[in-house]
Amino acid sequence: MRSGLFDKVFVLAVVVLSIVGCAPTVQLTVYSEPPYATLYSTADGRRLGQAPFTAEIPFTEAETKQGHKRMGGVTARWQSGATASLPGITLSLNKGQQQSETVFRPDTPGRDLDVQYANQIRQQNINAALTVYQISAQQQLQQQQVRQRQAEIEAAQSAARSNSEKGVTCNSTSWGNGNVTTNCN
């Protein structure tokens, strides 16, 4: 059973959201084939980044009512110097919040160079991911060793407290190599 306060807050939230509204966004990813071409805005020549390139595209209120947004195009430039363009991109709200376009390389000389470059980038990405994985595994092992050393120290300290109650004094020393030495009198 809901309280009256809950109902009032819910109604208030609905009213506020309907007044303020939420401008929808679409996540646009522009791919190139072969991958890793550099993308430029056809409107002003500004460098956008390397394909695949992803951007959050907000819709204005008018575009939201129309259900679509027309944008300028992109030009892809591959390592060989080959270029191809998408003259314009239309995003449609009824196609979902994640949309994509692909710029295809023209059938001109130098394709093998562009494919070779894409393969090199893929290999670099794989190597980087492996390095991150190895570093993460090393960090986890080091954390496990630290926890184990802390448990050994706590056990030694507990034994020392127990022995001190019996009139025995113990001192524990943790060495840098992971060993713990306990001396009791």
Stockholm file with secondary structure:
# STOCKHOLM 1.0

chainA/1-185         MRSGLFDKVFVLAVVVLSIVGCAPTVQLTVYSEPPYATLYSTADGRRLGQAPFTAEIPFTEAETKQGHKRMGGVTARWQSGATASLPGITLSLNKGQQQSETVFRPDTPGRDLDVQYANQIRQQNINAALTVYQISAQQQLQQQQVRQRQAEIEAAQSAARSNSEKGVTCNSTSWGNGNVTTNCN
#=GR chainA/1-185 SS CCCHHHHHHHHHHHHHHHHHCCCCEEEEEEEEESSCCEEEETTTCCEEEESSEEEEEECCHHHHHHTEEEEEEEEEECTTSCEEEEEEEEEEGGGCSEEEEEEECCSCTTHHHHHHHHHHHHHHHHHHHHHHHHHHHHHHHHHHHHHHHHHHHHHHHHHHHHHHHTTCCEEEEECTTSCEEEEEC
#=GC SS_cons         CCCHHHHHHHHHHHHHHHHHCCCCEEEEEEEEESSCCEEEETTTCCEEEESSEEEEEECCHHHHHHTEEEEEEEEEECTTSCEEEEEEEEEEGGGCSEEEEEEECCSCTTHHHHHHHHHHHHHHHHHHHHHHHHHHHHHHHHHHHHHHHHHHHHHHHHHHHHHHHTTCCEEEEECTTSCEEEEEC
//
